[in-house]
């Protein structure tokens, strides 16, 4: 099992904000280590608020257990900020749940990934950020 409560603790290479633990990890359950999730990624082509981002996406909400498993897998594949699926250039990697938007980013100064959960609202995300959603194609 992959336990979100175990993985998402601040340590060398990973900083986990309390808001992510309280809004997402607290609602997540362990998932079998072999579970596979298909995801899609879109690039923001202009600065956009959450409502604008969500307005063009369909089936974009992750369940808390799934988003924890996906993010843990992606971070694990990019130790030390190595290039990969997640942006490691200071731009946001966004994952929407029913209650919040999760932002994952490489923190150059601290040499680690940061995981945070924001309330959806008037926050403006920069063009160049990535937005992830569950894959809809078979």
PEZI-V654263 format. One record per pair of residues at least 12 apart in sequence whose C-alpha atoms are under 10 Angstrom apart, sorted by the first residue. I is the first residue (numbers start at 1). J is the second residue. D is the distance in Angstrom with one decimal. If there is no record, write none. Layout:
i->(I I)
j->(J J)
d->(D D)
This chain:
i->(1 1 1 1 1 1 1 2 2 2 2 2 2 2 2 2 2 2 2 3 3 3 3 3 3 3 3 3 3 3 4 4 4 4 4 4 4 4 4 4 4 4 4 4 4 4 4 5 5 5 5 5 5 5 5 6 6 7 7 7 7 8 8 8 8 8 8 8 9 9 10 10 10 10 11 11 12 12 12 12 12 13 13 13 13 13 13 13 13 13 13 13 14 14 14 14 14 14 14 14 14 14 14 14 15 15 15 15 15 15 15 15 15 15 15 16 16 16 16 16 16 17 17 17 17 18 18 18 19 19 19 19 19 19 19 20 20 20 20 20 20 20 20 20 21 21 21 22 23 23 23 23 23 23 23 23 23 23 24 24 24 24 24 24 24 24 24 24 24 24 25 25 25 25 26 26 27 27 27 28 28 28 28 28 28 28 29 29 29 29 29 30 30 30 30 31 31 31 31 32 33 33 35 35 35 36 36 36 36 37 37 37 37 37 37 37 38 38 38 38 38 38 38 39 39 39 39 39 39 39 39 39 40 40 40 40 40 40 40 40 40 41 41 41 41 41 41 41 41 41 41 41 42 42 42 42 42 42 42 42 42 43 43 43 43 43 43 43 44 44 44 44 44 44 44 44 45 45 45 45 45 46 46 46 46 46 47 47 47 47 47 47 48 48 48 48 48 48 48 49 49 49 49 49 49 49 50 50 50 50 50 50 50 50 50 50 51 51 51 51 51 52 52 53 53 53 53 54 54 54 57 57 57 58 58 58 58 59 59 59 59 60 60 60 60 60 60 60 60 60 60 61 61 61 61 61 61 61 61 61 61 62 62 62 62 62 62 62 62 63 63 63 63 63 64 64 64 64 64 66 66 67 67 67 67 67 67 67 68 68 70 70 70 71 71 71 71 71 71 74 75 75 75 75 75 75 75 78 78 79 79 79 80 80 80 80 80 81 81 81 81 81 81 81 82 85 86 86 86 86 86 86 86 87 87 87 87 87 87 88 88 88 88 88 88 88 89 89 89 89 89 89 90 90 90 90 90 90 90 91 91 91 91 91 91 91 91 91 91 91 92 92 92 92 92 92 92 92 92 92 93 93 93 93 93 93 93 93 93 94 94 94 94 94 94 94 94 95 95 95 95 95 95 96 96 96 96 96 96 96 97 97 97 98 99 99 99 99 100 100 100 100 100 100 101 101 101 101 101 101 101 102 102 102 102 102 102 102 103 103 103 103 103 103 104 104 104 105)
j->(29 30 31 32 33 34 35 29 30 31 32 33 34 35 65 68 69 72 73 25 28 29 30 31 32 33 65 68 69 72 21 24 25 26 27 28 29 30 31 64 65 66 67 68 69 71 72 21 24 25 26 28 29 30 68 25 30 25 68 69 72 20 21 25 68 71 72 115 21 115 112 113 114 115 112 113 80 110 111 112 113 75 79 80 81 106 107 110 111 112 113 114 75 79 80 105 106 107 110 111 112 113 114 115 104 105 106 107 110 111 112 113 114 115 116 104 113 114 115 116 117 114 115 116 117 115 116 117 100 102 115 116 117 118 119 68 100 101 102 103 115 116 117 118 115 116 117 117 64 97 99 100 101 102 116 117 118 119 63 64 65 67 68 97 99 100 101 102 116 117 64 65 67 68 64 65 63 64 65 63 64 65 66 67 68 69 64 65 66 68 69 65 66 68 69 65 66 68 69 69 69 73 66 69 70 66 69 70 73 66 67 69 70 73 134 135 70 133 134 135 136 137 138 60 62 70 132 133 134 135 136 137 60 130 131 132 133 134 135 136 137 85 86 93 94 95 130 131 132 133 134 135 57 93 94 128 129 130 131 132 133 93 127 128 129 130 131 132 92 125 126 127 128 129 130 131 126 127 128 129 130 125 126 127 128 129 124 125 126 127 128 129 122 123 124 125 126 127 129 120 121 122 123 124 125 126 96 100 101 119 120 121 122 123 124 125 120 121 122 123 124 122 124 96 124 125 131 96 120 131 131 132 133 133 134 135 136 133 134 135 136 95 96 97 98 131 132 133 134 135 136 95 96 97 98 99 100 101 132 133 134 95 96 97 98 101 132 133 134 96 97 98 99 134 96 97 98 99 100 97 134 95 96 97 102 132 133 134 95 102 95 132 134 86 93 95 102 104 115 86 104 105 106 112 113 114 115 106 113 111 112 113 106 108 111 112 113 105 106 107 108 111 112 113 106 130 104 105 106 129 130 131 132 104 105 106 128 129 130 104 105 106 107 108 112 113 105 106 107 108 128 129 104 105 106 107 108 128 129 103 104 105 106 107 125 126 127 128 129 130 104 105 106 125 126 127 128 129 130 131 105 106 115 125 128 129 130 131 132 116 117 125 129 130 131 132 133 117 130 131 132 133 134 117 118 120 131 132 133 134 117 120 133 120 117 118 119 120 116 117 118 119 120 121 116 117 118 119 120 121 131 115 116 117 118 119 120 131 115 116 117 118 130 131 116 117 130 129)
d->(9.6 5.8 5.3 4.3 5.0 8.3 9.3 8.7 5.2 5.2 6.0 5.4 9.0 9.3 9.6 9.1 7.1 8.8 9.8 9.3 8.6 6.9 4.4 6.8 8.8 9.1 9.1 8.8 8.4 9.8 9.0 9.2 6.0 8.8 9.7 6.8 7.1 6.3 8.5 9.5 7.6 9.8 9.7 6.0 7.2 9.9 8.1 7.9 10.0 6.2 7.8 8.3 8.5 8.3 9.4 9.7 9.5 9.7 8.9 9.4 7.2 8.8 7.4 7.7 8.3 9.8 7.9 8.4 8.5 10.0 9.8 9.7 8.9 9.5 9.0 10.0 9.7 9.0 8.4 7.0 9.3 9.6 7.5 6.6 8.6 9.3 9.1 7.8 6.2 3.8 6.0 8.6 8.8 9.6 9.5 10.0 9.1 9.1 9.0 8.4 5.0 4.7 5.9 7.8 9.9 9.9 9.8 8.9 8.9 9.8 6.8 6.1 4.7 6.4 8.8 9.6 8.3 5.8 5.0 6.5 9.5 7.6 6.3 5.3 7.7 9.4 7.8 8.6 9.9 9.6 9.2 6.3 5.5 7.4 9.4 10.0 9.2 9.5 7.3 9.1 6.7 4.9 4.6 8.0 9.2 8.4 8.3 8.8 8.8 9.7 7.6 7.5 9.8 9.5 9.5 6.9 8.8 9.2 9.0 5.6 8.1 8.5 7.8 8.4 8.5 8.3 9.7 8.5 9.5 7.5 7.0 7.7 9.4 7.2 8.7 9.6 9.1 6.2 7.4 8.1 5.0 4.2 7.9 8.7 7.3 9.4 8.0 5.4 8.8 9.0 9.7 6.9 9.3 9.1 8.5 7.0 7.9 9.2 7.2 9.3 8.7 9.8 9.4 8.6 9.8 9.5 9.0 8.6 9.9 7.7 9.3 8.4 6.9 9.9 7.5 8.2 8.9 8.7 6.1 5.2 8.4 9.1 9.3 9.7 9.9 8.5 6.6 5.6 4.5 4.5 8.2 9.6 9.2 9.9 8.2 5.6 5.3 6.1 5.1 8.1 9.2 8.9 9.7 9.3 9.4 9.8 6.4 5.6 4.5 6.6 8.9 8.7 9.4 9.9 9.8 9.5 8.5 5.6 5.2 6.5 8.5 9.5 7.6 5.9 5.9 4.6 6.3 8.9 9.9 8.2 7.3 4.8 5.3 5.5 6.2 7.2 8.6 5.1 6.2 8.2 9.5 8.6 6.8 4.2 7.4 9.1 6.4 5.5 4.5 4.5 8.2 8.8 9.2 8.2 5.2 5.4 6.8 7.4 10.0 8.7 7.2 5.7 5.6 4.3 6.1 9.0 9.2 9.8 8.3 9.5 6.0 6.0 6.7 6.6 7.0 7.7 7.9 7.1 7.9 9.4 9.6 9.9 9.4 10.0 9.6 8.9 8.4 8.6 10.0 9.7 9.5 9.9 8.4 8.7 9.5 10.0 8.7 7.2 7.0 8.2 7.2 8.2 6.7 8.1 9.5 9.1 7.5 4.6 6.1 8.5 9.1 7.6 5.2 4.8 6.2 9.4 9.6 9.3 9.1 6.5 7.2 7.2 6.1 4.9 7.4 9.8 9.1 6.8 6.6 8.8 6.0 7.5 9.7 9.6 9.5 6.7 8.6 9.4 10.0 9.8 9.2 7.3 8.5 7.9 8.7 9.8 9.3 9.2 10.0 9.8 9.7 10.0 9.8 9.2 9.8 8.9 9.6 8.1 8.9 6.9 9.0 9.8 9.6 9.8 7.4 9.8 10.0 10.0 9.3 9.8 8.4 8.8 8.9 9.5 6.6 6.5 8.2 9.3 6.3 8.5 8.2 7.3 6.8 7.3 9.6 9.5 8.1 7.9 8.6 9.7 7.9 10.0 9.7 8.7 7.1 7.4 9.3 7.7 7.3 9.4 6.6 5.0 8.1 8.4 9.8 8.7 8.1 6.8 8.7 8.3 9.8 9.6 9.7 6.3 6.0 6.9 7.7 9.9 8.9 9.6 8.9 6.6 8.1 9.9 8.8 7.3 8.5 6.7 5.1 7.8 6.1 5.5 8.5 7.6 7.7 9.4 8.1 4.9 6.3 8.2 6.2 9.3 9.6 9.9 9.6 6.0 4.8 6.0 7.3 9.8 9.5 9.1 7.6 6.1 4.7 6.0 8.8 9.2 8.9 6.2 5.3 6.6 9.4 9.3 9.7 8.8 8.3 7.8 7.4 9.9 9.6 9.6 9.5 9.5 9.4 9.0 7.1 7.6 9.9 6.2 5.6 4.8 5.4 9.1 8.4 5.6 5.3 6.4 6.1 9.5 10.0 7.1 5.7 4.3 6.3 8.9 9.6 10.0 5.9 5.2 6.1 7.5 9.8 9.4 6.5 8.8 9.9 9.8)
